[in-house]
């Protein structure tokens, strides 16, 4: 296969899905217009972002100081990217005009040497690259490049892309192994992925080389950042931290990294870029580095919801098996980044474990970041809240029990938006004579094999049931594989082709159907979807003696709204009876689960410490809802991990 | 009874106890000389404290800048106080000379108006009282006053006392309700208690009035501190905190305080002072305020070890039933202060519950602050540690798994020292014709009743067994009560007087023996001491489903040294069999407890999440040691609360 095919396969997918359509729709109709107002300082009850205003200042249209965070430009970029994806399935002239105008403004702000970035364009270009560690210039460049690529793919318009190519050429003149260039790498990764997307379009070797340089240079000792701090007398906020330069993934060269450490978003953006470069170079050592980071996260440092980053301090990974549900960070951006990483690992090596994690994230720890109405957002995605504690106890105050309208650092909402609006691109991958169905999302797609094309229609009630129908309309007959992901949660399934029990080959989490496909074919894949109780590895201290409830890929939780307060008092039996009901009226339509548990009774006047044997229990009907849909009603307690009796 | 009798009863007690003698001895021979070196900057591996040097500068003997914390003088005061108590039971000319020299130096530093305090004496007296909230001037004054009182009581020398009376008179001229005086109160309490101790000696109404003023003025709105911040442009570190001025117990007048909040040491020092004033004034509203704070702590905000303060942020109380064993603060100083509070509540109202808490603290959360060899100290007293997490995860890094040699803020070691060296003063209280035995600590005491005296000898193997013998030698016959504390843990006991089963009256946690005592009498009090499993109130979320093991007043724990790692995997049955052994060779001589539990087995390669029903258990012999003696061998895991199967 070549890179081009990927892009084409991706661009030809249209999502038509009962689960995802509403998510994409609220993102398009609520979040994207809301952010447009935020970028333009048009929200009366929100602190001005200064985003567009900064570009106007940098373009010389108005006179003012730079304002906002040093990475403020990236919000504009992410908005363009998300809005572009939405145009693909919902053309909108007004929105396209807004993007075009914004592109014009960005180009007006571009410096003669190609540089784009309002912070230094306003504050003095001579100060560029004096704080690569913390000033996010390459991060903003990376996001703008992603935006340019997306807009180009969707609309064919290449104005922003051309401007960004000029900017990249300038960056290439500044960074590299050659003498006289700066031997450094971004303080916040993302440009690595973006350069590889650019390279997919341009096929210009230098674009790929720059991505690879940033990856290969990273973490070399002595550390560039340490030097930079001394040279420019910059602040170093992690001086007393345990992770030191590992916060920036700069503590060791990427091939020597032992564990996923430091800032979780930065980390998974880096690993995603590494996987992109590894796919191009077929560099085993880099692939092994990716796999080591993957294993570190997936085997030891990931919440059951797919969320990552156990510590608010540094928004970072901590240590193996440290996964507190209440002290958690689990930033929405990190979940989004983890989907990028999983997707790229899948492109590197078509193994079901990568698709499993992508699915775990898409139905749990990503979309939990947005309210069902698209109007409020979580930065932090906890697995357990107790409002009084989250409000009053300092160590838990970063965990909000209600989604917020917006954030001073507004990275998460547009990040989630660009994921949601492009979710179609994660469903299929294609390799020569193989079409892989990674996700069960209702969709239509055009697939090209050799000179021929096939039209694919995927119909499903996923994730509420395990029934998947794939209708293939093939121009002409040829033997190739259709490979269906067999999710890790699935223990029993039936597979039919054209009504007949299918012959399949099972390997690495996929079911391969090989035959000559000609004309219309119908594949029916019925996975038995039952409620199951899941445990953590006992090394996860916070979850010992506890279970979580899952159904298919969906993690469930108990909310105070349905189950009363004091959820820590609830216990469920090891082999509980579960009753599943599809409730179209509830939370946008969800399958709820009922079970019987018991609850320790509280007595008002009882002492703080008492002799064992005092407990009284009451039988307790429990109602479980999908984790992603929590906090859409009244604020209250919520818990995923429940004690097992 | 009058106040004088208290002091006399206290000063006549000599401890001769198998448990406490070694603790007092290592404090005297290790901690006190070590701190003397620290005060004099004579420790090669410790940052200089500048304590004595600051006094030399303030006295004009050398020229230098002030150095150290703003409350550095208080270390000198606490050292004098602890050293003074030690002189009482172990005369030491060299030590007494060191104190005398220090007193001379302090007096040399005293300003013409009576002020003592090196920070402003060096930095400019005109700046005094411009940051009462944070600059600890009244705190240092309070500790120096406590030192002066102690030294006077033990040695009869009144030089420091007279100097402090001059200082107090100066303070009295600055603070008070009168116009022209500052209407404020200490940012860190302690002087309230100290003034009441001074008043016991001087009987000067103004000393009492000043203590009462500081208590009555506190927390009035508008808040003095808020005003002070504005007037002097001072920093306010708690601006974004939840507790705001409650950090300083300045959020509400003391009689309107609802809960124990804010900085835990400050809080219990205040409550202790309130209890002292309430005892003098017989002010019901103040007594009720004390009782409300007592209930808040003891019923809802105290660890099983007696430690208080669940949050490192602000070294503070948090919310009801929030008692995490691992995120804990539980500062040693706060435990010491809680003993002060309990003792004063006991003097206010002779109820066993106060003695119970005093005992809980003395055998658990106070002495855990010092190594058995007296050479290292805990600031924070956790109930659960996992070294890797405590080293690498930011939120848990304030919890040390090994005691430290010393601290930059060295408040805890000398605070514990002054408690330990004066532990005898907590054993007895006397009220007219009643002698109360609050604690079972081997000791001799002279008791005065009317014109007569009795010599009391208390012999016991407490806390390792519940046998107590009280020998009374009474000058002449008179009817009065001897009242023995019946600890809350005790379910069965036998009580004999002169070999005969005793007639007693039981009330409020005390057993009253009333008779005419003449000549020699022997009281035998045998409490049945068994191991018991204790639960938390189920509102304590962190302890739900868990038990702790206690024996008598002693809380036990599991250490990795005896039980291997992964202590979170351990479970014990509800009605476990326990085997108790006195081990003279271990940890200075302790009763250890053996029980059989089980442990979840860990398998190396198992996944992070797996379907329920995977657990395998192994039988596990458990060895429990007293909590206070943990961390005296190799660093490793430790846990108090263990899951119940």
Interface residues (C-beta under 8 A of the other chain):
Chain A: X241 X242 X298 X299 X300 X302 X304 X310 X311 X312 X313 X314 X318 X319 X321 X322 X327 X386 X388 X389 X391 X392 X393 X394 X395 X397 X532 X533 X534 X535 X536 X537 X538 X539 X540 X541 X544 X545 X547 X548 X566 X568 X569 X571 X574 X575 X600 X601 X602 X606 X607 X608 X609 X610 X611 X612 X613 X614 X615 X643 X644
Chain B: X241 X242 X298 X299 X300 X302 X304 X310 X311 X312 X313 X314 X318 X319 X321 X322 X327 X386 X388 X389 X391 X392 X393 X394 X395 X397 X532 X533 X534 X535 X536 X537 X538 X539 X540 X541 X544 X545 X547 X548 X566 X568 X569 X571 X574 X575 X600 X601 X602 X606 X607 X608 X609 X610 X611 X612 X613 X614 X615 X643 X644
